[in-house]
Amino acid sequence: MSSTDTSARDAAMALLTQYGDDASVIATLRAAEVAAMGDVEALAHWDAVISFLEEGPAPEQLS
């Protein structure tokens, strides 16, 4: 697993812990904020977090 995947997973898990079912909404809001600032790298991170939250982890992401 790449450090990018680990970072997205960790962020997703933190959002789930803090916000529960609203985690995807919070991640989407953060993605919109960084998109508005033109931060392409941060947007890619939040897109990965959103994907993790919506699709669940791949088997290799569970370790």
PyMOL Python script that loads the backbone (N, CA, C, O; Angstrom):
from pymol import cmd

cmd.read_pdbstr("""\
ATOM      1  N   MET A   1       0.853  -1.173   0.000  1.00  0.00           N
ATOM      2  CA  MET A   1       0.000   0.000   0.000  1.00  0.00           C
ATOM      3  C   MET A   1       0.898   1.235   0.000  1.00  0.00           C
ATOM      4  O   MET A   1       1.866   1.311   0.756  1.00  0.00           O
ATOM      5  N   SER A   2       0.566   2.193  -0.852  1.00  0.00           N
ATOM      6  CA  SER A   2       1.377   3.399  -0.934  1.00  0.00           C
ATOM      7  C   SER A   2       1.085   4.330   0.235  1.00  0.00           C
ATOM      8  O   SER A   2       0.076   4.182   0.924  1.00  0.00           O
ATOM      9  N   SER A   3       1.970   5.282   0.447  1.00  0.00           N
ATOM     10  CA  SER A   3       1.758   6.242   1.535  1.00  0.00           C
ATOM     11  C   SER A   3       0.530   7.106   1.260  1.00  0.00           C
ATOM     12  O   SER A   3      -0.120   7.575   2.194  1.00  0.00           O
ATOM     13  N   THR A   4       0.210   7.317  -0.022  1.00  0.00           N
ATOM     14  CA  THR A   4      -0.991   8.072  -0.377  1.00  0.00           C
ATOM     15  C   THR A   4      -2.239   7.311   0.042  1.00  0.00           C
ATOM     16  O   THR A   4      -3.173   7.890   0.595  1.00  0.00           O
ATOM     17  N   ASP A   5      -2.250   5.990  -0.230  1.00  0.00           N
ATOM     18  CA  ASP A   5      -3.384   5.156   0.183  1.00  0.00           C
ATOM     19  C   ASP A   5      -3.516   5.140   1.694  1.00  0.00           C
ATOM     20  O   ASP A   5      -4.622   5.230   2.228  1.00  0.00           O
ATOM     21  N   THR A   6      -2.394   5.026   2.383  1.00  0.00           N
ATOM     22  CA  THR A   6      -2.405   5.000   3.845  1.00  0.00           C
ATOM     23  C   THR A   6      -2.920   6.314   4.399  1.00  0.00           C
ATOM     24  O   THR A   6      -3.711   6.326   5.343  1.00  0.00           O
ATOM     25  N   SER A   7      -2.483   7.405   3.828  1.00  0.00           N
ATOM     26  CA  SER A   7      -2.927   8.724   4.274  1.00  0.00           C
ATOM     27  C   SER A   7      -4.427   8.893   4.069  1.00  0.00           C
ATOM     28  O   SER A   7      -5.119   9.391   4.957  1.00  0.00           O
ATOM     29  N   ALA A   8      -4.934   8.488   2.916  1.00  0.00           N
ATOM     30  CA  ALA A   8      -6.369   8.592   2.636  1.00  0.00           C
ATOM     31  C   ALA A   8      -7.159   7.689   3.578  1.00  0.00           C
ATOM     32  O   ALA A   8      -8.203   8.085   4.095  1.00  0.00           O
ATOM     33  N   ARG A   9      -6.661   6.487   3.795  1.00  0.00           N
ATOM     34  CA  ARG A   9      -7.344   5.566   4.715  1.00  0.00           C
ATOM     35  C   ARG A   9      -7.369   6.138   6.119  1.00  0.00           C
ATOM     36  O   ARG A   9      -8.405   6.115   6.783  1.00  0.00           O
ATOM     37  N   ASP A  10      -6.241   6.649   6.573  1.00  0.00           N
ATOM     38  CA  ASP A  10      -6.175   7.215   7.921  1.00  0.00           C
ATOM     39  C   ASP A  10      -7.118   8.397   8.075  1.00  0.00           C
ATOM     40  O   ASP A  10      -7.792   8.531   9.097  1.00  0.00           O
ATOM     41  N   ALA A  11      -7.166   9.253   7.064  1.00  0.00           N
ATOM     42  CA  ALA A  11      -8.073  10.404   7.114  1.00  0.00           C
ATOM     43  C   ALA A  11      -9.527   9.942   7.120  1.00  0.00           C
ATOM     44  O   ALA A  11     -10.353  10.478   7.859  1.00  0.00           O
ATOM     45  N   ALA A  12      -9.831   8.955   6.299  1.00  0.00           N
ATOM     46  CA  ALA A  12     -11.200   8.431   6.250  1.00  0.00           C
ATOM     47  C   ALA A  12     -11.596   7.827   7.595  1.00  0.00           C
ATOM     48  O   ALA A  12     -12.708   8.047   8.075  1.00  0.00           O
ATOM     49  N   MET A  13     -10.701   7.080   8.188  1.00  0.00           N
ATOM     50  CA  MET A  13     -11.013   6.460   9.482  1.00  0.00           C
ATOM     51  C   MET A  13     -11.195   7.519  10.568  1.00  0.00           C
ATOM     52  O   MET A  13     -12.060   7.381  11.433  1.00  0.00           O
ATOM     53  N   ALA A  14     -10.389   8.566  10.524  1.00  0.00           N
ATOM     54  CA  ALA A  14     -10.540   9.657  11.501  1.00  0.00           C
ATOM     55  C   ALA A  14     -11.886  10.355  11.328  1.00  0.00           C
ATOM     56  O   ALA A  14     -12.555  10.681  12.309  1.00  0.00           O
ATOM     57  N   LEU A  15     -12.278  10.582  10.078  1.00  0.00           N
ATOM     58  CA  LEU A  15     -13.586  11.206   9.822  1.00  0.00           C
ATOM     59  C   LEU A  15     -14.724  10.311  10.280  1.00  0.00           C
ATOM     60  O   LEU A  15     -15.706  10.789  10.847  1.00  0.00           O
ATOM     61  N   LEU A  16     -14.596   9.010  10.035  1.00  0.00           N
ATOM     62  CA  LEU A  16     -15.632   8.078  10.481  1.00  0.00           C
ATOM     63  C   LEU A  16     -15.756   8.078  11.996  1.00  0.00           C
ATOM     64  O   LEU A  16     -16.861   8.036  12.537  1.00  0.00           O
ATOM     65  N   THR A  17     -14.626   8.124  12.670  1.00  0.00           N
ATOM     66  CA  THR A  17     -14.638   8.138  14.129  1.00  0.00           C
ATOM     67  C   THR A  17     -15.308   9.406  14.654  1.00  0.00           C
ATOM     68  O   THR A  17     -16.106   9.358  15.590  1.00  0.00           O
ATOM     69  N   GLN A  18     -14.976  10.531  14.042  1.00  0.00           N
ATOM     70  CA  GLN A  18     -15.491  11.801  14.530  1.00  0.00           C
ATOM     71  C   GLN A  18     -16.915  12.093  14.069  1.00  0.00           C
ATOM     72  O   GLN A  18     -17.722  12.602  14.846  1.00  0.00           O
ATOM     73  N   TYR A  19     -17.233  11.776  12.808  1.00  0.00           N
ATOM     74  CA  TYR A  19     -18.504  12.208  12.226  1.00  0.00           C
ATOM     75  C   TYR A  19     -19.476  11.085  11.897  1.00  0.00           C
ATOM     76  O   TYR A  19     -20.625  11.349  11.545  1.00  0.00           O
ATOM     77  N   GLY A  20     -19.041   9.852  12.005  1.00  0.00           N
ATOM     78  CA  GLY A  20     -19.923   8.721  11.721  1.00  0.00           C
ATOM     79  C   GLY A  20     -20.457   8.754  10.302  1.00  0.00           C
ATOM     80  O   GLY A  20     -19.693   8.879   9.345  1.00  0.00           O
ATOM     81  N   ASP A  21     -21.770   8.641  10.168  1.00  0.00           N
ATOM     82  CA  ASP A  21     -22.411   8.586   8.846  1.00  0.00           C
ATOM     83  C   ASP A  21     -22.220   9.862   8.029  1.00  0.00           C
ATOM     84  O   ASP A  21     -22.423   9.844   6.815  1.00  0.00           O
ATOM     85  N   ASP A  22     -21.840  10.947   8.653  1.00  0.00           N
ATOM     86  CA  ASP A  22     -21.630  12.214   7.945  1.00  0.00           C
ATOM     87  C   ASP A  22     -20.201  12.371   7.418  1.00  0.00           C
ATOM     88  O   ASP A  22     -19.859  13.416   6.864  1.00  0.00           O
ATOM     89  N   ALA A  23     -19.375  11.350   7.584  1.00  0.00           N
ATOM     90  CA  ALA A  23     -17.964  11.449   7.177  1.00  0.00           C
ATOM     91  C   ALA A  23     -17.810  11.804   5.698  1.00  0.00           C
ATOM     92  O   ALA A  23     -16.969  12.631   5.348  1.00  0.00           O
ATOM     93  N   SER A  24     -18.603  11.194   4.838  1.00  0.00           N
ATOM     94  CA  SER A  24     -18.503  11.491   3.396  1.00  0.00           C
ATOM     95  C   SER A  24     -18.868  12.938   3.095  1.00  0.00           C
ATOM     96  O   SER A  24     -18.260  13.570   2.230  1.00  0.00           O
ATOM     97  N   VAL A  25     -19.854  13.459   3.803  1.00  0.00           N
ATOM     98  CA  VAL A  25     -20.258  14.854   3.607  1.00  0.00           C
ATOM     99  C   VAL A  25     -19.116  15.785   3.995  1.00  0.00           C
ATOM    100  O   VAL A  25     -18.814  16.732   3.269  1.00  0.00           O
ATOM    101  N   ILE A  26     -18.486  15.524   5.125  1.00  0.00           N
ATOM    102  CA  ILE A  26     -17.365  16.353   5.582  1.00  0.00           C
ATOM    103  C   ILE A  26     -16.214  16.277   4.592  1.00  0.00           C
ATOM    104  O   ILE A  26     -15.611  17.299   4.264  1.00  0.00           O
ATOM    105  N   ALA A  27     -15.901  15.082   4.114  1.00  0.00           N
ATOM    106  CA  ALA A  27     -14.817  14.922   3.142  1.00  0.00           C
ATOM    107  C   ALA A  27     -15.136  15.678   1.853  1.00  0.00           C
ATOM    108  O   ALA A  27     -14.247  16.284   1.255  1.00  0.00           O
ATOM    109  N   THR A  28     -16.383  15.646   1.428  1.00  0.00           N
ATOM    110  CA  THR A  28     -16.788  16.363   0.219  1.00  0.00           C
ATOM    111  C   THR A  28     -16.646  17.868   0.408  1.00  0.00           C
ATOM    112  O   THR A  28     -16.205  18.574  -0.499  1.00  0.00           O
ATOM    113  N   LEU A  29     -17.017  18.355   1.580  1.00  0.00           N
ATOM    114  CA  LEU A  29     -16.853  19.791   1.868  1.00  0.00           C
ATOM    115  C   LEU A  29     -15.382  20.192   1.849  1.00  0.00           C
ATOM    116  O   LEU A  29     -15.026  21.242   1.315  1.00  0.00           O
ATOM    117  N   ARG A  30     -14.541  19.364   2.424  1.00  0.00           N
ATOM    118  CA  ARG A  30     -13.103  19.672   2.422  1.00  0.00           C
ATOM    119  C   ARG A  30     -12.537  19.636   1.015  1.00  0.00           C
ATOM    120  O   ARG A  30     -11.691  20.456   0.658  1.00  0.00           O
ATOM    121  N   ALA A  31     -13.008  18.680   0.208  1.00  0.00           N
ATOM    122  CA  ALA A  31     -12.569  18.618  -1.186  1.00  0.00           C
ATOM    123  C   ALA A  31     -12.977  19.889  -1.928  1.00  0.00           C
ATOM    124  O   ALA A  31     -12.200  20.424  -2.720  1.00  0.00           O
ATOM    125  N   ALA A  32     -14.176  20.365  -1.677  1.00  0.00           N
ATOM    126  CA  ALA A  32     -14.644  21.592  -2.333  1.00  0.00           C
ATOM    127  C   ALA A  32     -13.807  22.790  -1.904  1.00  0.00           C
ATOM    128  O   ALA A  32     -13.507  23.667  -2.714  1.00  0.00           O
ATOM    129  N   GLU A  33     -13.434  22.826  -0.636  1.00  0.00           N
ATOM    130  CA  GLU A  33     -12.610  23.936  -0.139  1.00  0.00           C
ATOM    131  C   GLU A  33     -11.255  23.981  -0.841  1.00  0.00           C
ATOM    132  O   GLU A  33     -10.821  25.040  -1.295  1.00  0.00           O
ATOM    133  N   VAL A  34     -10.589  22.825  -0.928  1.00  0.00           N
ATOM    134  CA  VAL A  34      -9.258  22.829  -1.553  1.00  0.00           C
ATOM    135  C   VAL A  34      -9.357  23.024  -3.061  1.00  0.00           C
ATOM    136  O   VAL A  34      -8.454  23.593  -3.673  1.00  0.00           O
ATOM    137  N   ALA A  35     -10.453  22.554  -3.666  1.00  0.00           N
ATOM    138  CA  ALA A  35     -10.656  22.789  -5.102  1.00  0.00           C
ATOM    139  C   ALA A  35     -10.811  24.276  -5.375  1.00  0.00           C
ATOM    140  O   ALA A  35     -10.279  24.790  -6.359  1.00  0.00           O
ATOM    141  N   ALA A  36     -11.539  24.966  -4.506  1.00  0.00           N
ATOM    142  CA  ALA A  36     -11.734  26.408  -4.667  1.00  0.00           C
ATOM    143  C   ALA A  36     -10.422  27.172  -4.550  1.00  0.00           C
ATOM    144  O   ALA A  36     -10.257  28.242  -5.137  1.00  0.00           O
ATOM    145  N   MET A  37      -9.492  26.609  -3.784  1.00  0.00           N
ATOM    146  CA  MET A  37      -8.176  27.241  -3.634  1.00  0.00           C
ATOM    147  C   MET A  37      -7.222  26.848  -4.753  1.00  0.00           C
ATOM    148  O   MET A  37      -6.125  27.397  -4.855  1.00  0.00           O
ATOM    149  N   GLY A  38      -7.634  25.898  -5.595  1.00  0.00           N
ATOM    150  CA  GLY A  38      -6.799  25.461  -6.704  1.00  0.00           C
ATOM    151  C   GLY A  38      -5.708  24.487  -6.311  1.00  0.00           C
ATOM    152  O   GLY A  38      -4.734  24.326  -7.048  1.00  0.00           O
ATOM    153  N   ASP A  39      -5.846  23.831  -5.166  1.00  0.00           N
ATOM    154  CA  ASP A  39      -4.828  22.899  -4.681  1.00  0.00           C
ATOM    155  C   ASP A  39      -5.124  21.504  -5.229  1.00  0.00           C
ATOM    156  O   ASP A  39      -5.894  20.739  -4.647  1.00  0.00           O
ATOM    157  N   VAL A  40      -4.497  21.194  -6.354  1.00  0.00           N
ATOM    158  CA  VAL A  40      -4.763  19.944  -7.058  1.00  0.00           C
ATOM    159  C   VAL A  40      -4.323  18.725  -6.244  1.00  0.00           C
ATOM    160  O   VAL A  40      -5.019  17.710  -6.232  1.00  0.00           O
ATOM    161  N   GLU A  41      -3.186  18.813  -5.570  1.00  0.00           N
ATOM    162  CA  GLU A  41      -2.700  17.683  -4.767  1.00  0.00           C
ATOM    163  C   GLU A  41      -3.633  17.386  -3.595  1.00  0.00           C
ATOM    164  O   GLU A  41      -3.941  16.227  -3.318  1.00  0.00           O
ATOM    165  N   ALA A  42      -4.075  18.423  -2.919  1.00  0.00           N
ATOM    166  CA  ALA A  42      -4.997  18.218  -1.797  1.00  0.00           C
ATOM    167  C   ALA A  42      -6.336  17.688  -2.300  1.00  0.00           C
ATOM    168  O   ALA A  42      -6.970  16.873  -1.631  1.00  0.00           O
ATOM    169  N   LEU A  43      -6.763  18.139  -3.457  1.00  0.00           N
ATOM    170  CA  LEU A  43      -8.011  17.641  -4.030  1.00  0.00           C
ATOM    171  C   LEU A  43      -7.902  16.148  -4.325  1.00  0.00           C
ATOM    172  O   LEU A  43      -8.838  15.393  -4.065  1.00  0.00           O
ATOM    173  N   ALA A  44      -6.775  15.728  -4.860  1.00  0.00           N
ATOM    174  CA  ALA A  44      -6.568  14.296  -5.135  1.00  0.00           C
ATOM    175  C   ALA A  44      -6.634  13.489  -3.837  1.00  0.00           C
ATOM    176  O   ALA A  44      -7.191  12.392  -3.810  1.00  0.00           O
ATOM    177  N   HIS A  45      -6.065  14.036  -2.766  1.00  0.00           N
ATOM    178  CA  HIS A  45      -6.121  13.369  -1.462  1.00  0.00           C
ATOM    179  C   HIS A  45      -7.565  13.214  -1.008  1.00  0.00           C
ATOM    180  O   HIS A  45      -7.979  12.120  -0.625  1.00  0.00           O
ATOM    181  N   TRP A  46      -8.334  14.293  -1.047  1.00  0.00           N
ATOM    182  CA  TRP A  46      -9.718  14.230  -0.574  1.00  0.00           C
ATOM    183  C   TRP A  46     -10.576  13.362  -1.477  1.00  0.00           C
ATOM    184  O   TRP A  46     -11.512  12.720  -0.999  1.00  0.00           O
ATOM    185  N   ASP A  47     -10.281  13.326  -2.773  1.00  0.00           N
ATOM    186  CA  ASP A  47     -10.988  12.410  -3.673  1.00  0.00           C
ATOM    187  C   ASP A  47     -10.722  10.961  -3.270  1.00  0.00           C
ATOM    188  O   ASP A  47     -11.627  10.127  -3.311  1.00  0.00           O
ATOM    189  N   ALA A  48      -9.485  10.664  -2.881  1.00  0.00           N
ATOM    190  CA  ALA A  48      -9.150   9.307  -2.420  1.00  0.00           C
ATOM    191  C   ALA A  48      -9.858   8.986  -1.115  1.00  0.00           C
ATOM    192  O   ALA A  48     -10.308   7.858  -0.914  1.00  0.00           O
ATOM    193  N   VAL A  49      -9.962   9.970  -0.222  1.00  0.00           N
ATOM    194  CA  VAL A  49     -10.680   9.771   1.042  1.00  0.00           C
ATOM    195  C   VAL A  49     -12.154   9.479   0.751  1.00  0.00           C
ATOM    196  O   VAL A  49     -12.735   8.559   1.328  1.00  0.00           O
ATOM    197  N   ILE A  50     -12.745  10.252  -0.130  1.00  0.00           N
ATOM    198  CA  ILE A  50     -14.156  10.063  -0.483  1.00  0.00           C
ATOM    199  C   ILE A  50     -14.359   8.673  -1.084  1.00  0.00           C
ATOM    200  O   ILE A  50     -15.318   7.984  -0.739  1.00  0.00           O
ATOM    201  N   SER A  51     -13.473   8.263  -1.970  1.00  0.00           N
ATOM    202  CA  SER A  51     -13.577   6.927  -2.567  1.00  0.00           C
ATOM    203  C   SER A  51     -13.515   5.850  -1.503  1.00  0.00           C
ATOM    204  O   SER A  51     -14.284   4.890  -1.531  1.00  0.00           O
ATOM    205  N   PHE A  52     -12.594   6.014  -0.565  1.00  0.00           N
ATOM    206  CA  PHE A  52     -12.468   5.037   0.520  1.00  0.00           C
ATOM    207  C   PHE A  52     -13.761   4.970   1.326  1.00  0.00           C
ATOM    208  O   PHE A  52     -14.232   3.885   1.665  1.00  0.00           O
ATOM    209  N   LEU A  53     -14.326   6.120   1.628  1.00  0.00           N
ATOM    210  CA  LEU A  53     -15.551   6.158   2.428  1.00  0.00           C
ATOM    211  C   LEU A  53     -16.740   5.565   1.674  1.00  0.00           C
ATOM    212  O   LEU A  53     -17.576   4.889   2.274  1.00  0.00           O
ATOM    213  N   GLU A  54     -16.822   5.808   0.382  1.00  0.00           N
ATOM    214  CA  GLU A  54     -17.975   5.353  -0.396  1.00  0.00           C
ATOM    215  C   GLU A  54     -17.868   3.898  -0.825  1.00  0.00           C
ATOM    216  O   GLU A  54     -18.875   3.193  -0.887  1.00  0.00           O
ATOM    217  N   GLU A  55     -16.660   3.445  -1.119  1.00  0.00           N
ATOM    218  CA  GLU A  55     -16.475   2.105  -1.658  1.00  0.00           C
ATOM    219  C   GLU A  55     -15.990   1.112  -0.606  1.00  0.00           C
ATOM    220  O   GLU A  55     -16.076  -0.100  -0.801  1.00  0.00           O
ATOM    221  N   GLY A  56     -15.492   1.621   0.484  1.00  0.00           N
ATOM    222  CA  GLY A  56     -14.915   0.726   1.477  1.00  0.00           C
ATOM    223  C   GLY A  56     -13.498   0.357   1.090  1.00  0.00           C
ATOM    224  O   GLY A  56     -13.076   0.608  -0.039  1.00  0.00           O
ATOM    225  N   PRO A  57     -12.774  -0.222   1.994  1.00  0.00           N
ATOM    226  CA  PRO A  57     -11.377  -0.550   1.727  1.00  0.00           C
ATOM    227  C   PRO A  57     -11.228  -1.753   0.816  1.00  0.00           C
ATOM    228  O   PRO A  57     -12.035  -2.682   0.854  1.00  0.00           O
ATOM    229  N   ALA A  58     -10.188  -1.724  -0.004  1.00  0.00           N
ATOM    230  CA  ALA A  58      -9.792  -2.912  -0.746  1.00  0.00           C
ATOM    231  C   ALA A  58      -9.112  -3.853   0.254  1.00  0.00           C
ATOM    232  O   ALA A  58      -8.590  -3.390   1.269  1.00  0.00           O
ATOM    233  N   PRO A  59      -9.108  -5.142  -0.010  1.00  0.00           N
ATOM    234  CA  PRO A  59      -8.506  -6.085   0.948  1.00  0.00           C
ATOM    235  C   PRO A  59      -7.084  -5.717   1.377  1.00  0.00           C
ATOM    236  O   PRO A  59      -6.720  -5.895   2.539  1.00  0.00           O
ATOM    237  N   GLU A  60      -6.286  -5.207   0.446  1.00  0.00           N
ATOM    238  CA  GLU A  60      -4.902  -4.844   0.794  1.00  0.00           C
ATOM    239  C   GLU A  60      -4.823  -3.611   1.678  1.00  0.00           C
ATOM    240  O   GLU A  60      -3.784  -3.366   2.291  1.00  0.00           O
ATOM    241  N   GLN A  61      -5.895  -2.826   1.761  1.00  0.00           N
ATOM    242  CA  GLN A  61      -5.904  -1.642   2.596  1.00  0.00           C
ATOM    243  C   GLN A  61      -6.245  -1.950   4.053  1.00  0.00           C
ATOM    244  O   GLN A  61      -6.130  -1.073   4.910  1.00  0.00           O
ATOM    245  N   LEU A  62      -6.652  -3.155   4.339  1.00  0.00           N
ATOM    246  CA  LEU A  62      -7.051  -3.512   5.687  1.00  0.00           C
ATOM    247  C   LEU A  62      -5.880  -3.864   6.591  1.00  0.00           C
ATOM    248  O   LEU A  62      -6.037  -3.924   7.811  1.00  0.00           O
ATOM    249  N   SER A  63      -4.728  -4.092   6.019  1.00  0.00           N
ATOM    250  CA  SER A  63      -3.586  -4.470   6.853  1.00  0.00           C
ATOM    251  C   SER A  63      -2.809  -3.288   7.353  1.00  0.00           C
ATOM    252  O   SER A  63      -1.820  -3.457   8.066  1.00  0.00           O
TER     253      SER A  63
END
""", "prot")
cmd.dss("prot")
cmd.show_as("cartoon", "prot")
cmd.util.cbc("prot")
cmd.orient("prot")
